[in-house]
Amino acid sequence: MILASTSPRRIQMLKENGFSPVIIPPEVDETIPEHTKPHIAVMFLALKKALCAEAIAIEKGYGGDEILIAADTIVVFKGRIIGKPADKKEAIDILQELRGEKHTVFTGVAVLKPGTGYRKVFYEASDVFFTDYSDEVVESYANSTEPFDKAGGYAVQGTWGKYIERVDGDVNNVIGLPLARLLKELPSNHKD
């Protein structure tokens, strides 16, 4: 298995489920066309990452025996895509805006067999409900390193988890990889 991601969370999830992925980080521009619907955006970016990693995998000698997986996760609040905060101020702004509200996490996944033309792309969506936390909580959290490499500025499995009231849908999707769905979508001979 090849994973087109350096996300420690995705790598850990795959390893915990019996996979030993080769990591090929894709170098792609993550700009999406304006007014793209969230589920289309994540599938577009996942496929873009997968195709980039596929070219690298083929150059390195990998072929149709491997499965290549790429994913992209975004947070959507009131119709607006929220990415990874660029700085402390943006992390604070995002978390204050999401306080006491529901937002949706979309993850797009692309599954390829390098060099064969095999492609499968899908997405999952999960609703996340935040509690009504204080400005002090947000400020303290924003002073840590945790918010800066995550869509929406938080991780459900991190210290922010205690401010999540509930998740409707796959929690793994919120972490960044809808594992149950991925395992169903893999070609049948690749659980090794």
N, C-alpha and C positions, 0 to 999 in steps of 0.2 A: 504494500500500500504506500502511496505517495500522498503527502499532505502539503497542499500549497498554502501554508500558513506557519507563522512562528508563534502563534497564540499558545501560551503555556496551558491554558484551559482546554483548548481543543486537543492538544497533544496528550495531556493527562487523561482526558475522557477516552480517547482511542486506546491508550495503553491499558487503562483499567478494564477495557473490554476485549483484551487479547490481541490487539494489533501492535505492530512495531513500525510505525510509519517512517519512511524516508522523508525528510523535510526539504522542500524546494520552495523558498519564499519567492513569490512573484513580485516583480517591480511593475506596477500598473498605476496609471492615472485613475483615481477613484471618482473623477467628476462624472456626474450623471446628467443627462439632458433635463432641462427645466421642465417642471410639471409632470415628471415621471411618477407614476403611482408607486407607493412603497414596495409592494410585492414584486413589481417589475424591476425596480431599482436593485433590490438585493439579488435577484436572479441574474440580472445583467452583470453586476459586479462579480458575483461568484463565477459566472462563466468566463468573464474577462480574465480573472485571476487563473482559472483552470487552463485556459488556452495558452496563457503566457507560461505557466509552469509546464504544460505539455511540451512546448517547444524546447524548453531546457531539459526536460526528462528524456526526450528523444535524442538530443545532442549527447546526453550522458549514457546512452545505450539502453534505456528502458523502452519496452515495447508493449504489445497488447496483453501481456500476462499480468501486468500491474493494473491496479485501480488507482486513479488520481482523484483526490477530493479537494475542493475549494469551497470556502464559505464566506459570507459577508453578513454582518449583523448591523441593524440600525434600530433606533428608537424613534417612534412617531408619537407626537403629542399635538392634539388638535389640528391634525392634517399637516404638520410641519415635521420634517426629518431633523432629528437632533443627532449629531455625530459625537466624536470624542472631543472633550473640551481642550482648547488650545492652551489655556492658562488657568490660574486660580480663580480669577474673576469670572471667567466663563463657566467653570465648574460650579461656583456659588450660584450664578444666575440660573443655570439649568436646574439644579437641585431645589432652589427656591420656587421655581416655576412648577416643578412636578409635585411639590409638597401637597399631601392630602388628595392627590388626583390619580386618575387611571391613565396609563399610557400603554402603547402596544410595541412589543419587540418583534421585529421581523428578521428571520435569518433565511437567506437564500443559499442553496447548496447545489454545486455542480459535481457530477460524477462522470469521469471519462476513463476510457481505456486508451492510453497513449498510442497514437499512430493508427488507430483502427476506425475512427469515425464514430465510435460509440459515445453517445452523450445522453445524460439524463439530468434535467435541472428542475428543482422544485423549491418550495418555500414553506416555512411554518410561521405562524403568528401566535403570540401569547400575550395576554393582557396582564399588566403588573399594576398593583394598587399600592401606593405609598401611604404611610401614616402621616399624621400632622405633626412633624418634628419642628424643633426650634431653629432660629437663625444661628444660635450658638453651636448646635449640632452640625449644621452645614459648614460653618466657618472652621470648626475643628477638623472635620473630615477633609475639607479643601486644603488644609495645611499638610495633609499626608500625601504620599505619592500615589495612592490608590485610584483617584478619579481619572488619571490622565491617559490611560490607554484603553479606555472602555467607552463604547457608545452610551450616551446618557450620563456618563461620569460616575457610574457605580457598577458593582458586581454583586449579584444576588448571593453568591457564595462567600463574599468578603465581609468586612466589618459593617458594611451598609445593610446587610441582610436583615438586621433587627428592625429596620425602618420600612420593611416591606410587609404590608398587611397580608397580602395573598397574591398568588399567581394563578390565573385561569389559563391552563394550557401546559405545555411541556416546559418544566423548569430548565432542563438542559438547553432548550432553545434560547432562553434568556441568557444562559452562560455563553452561548455562541455556537452550539452545534446540536440540532435536534436529533439526538442519537437514535432513538427508537425508530423514527422515520427513515433515517439514513440506513440503518441495518436492513429495513424492509426493502429499500430501493437498490441495495447493492446487487450486482449480478450474483446468482445463487451460489457460485463456487468460490466466493471470496471471503469466507469467515475463517481466516487463518492468520 
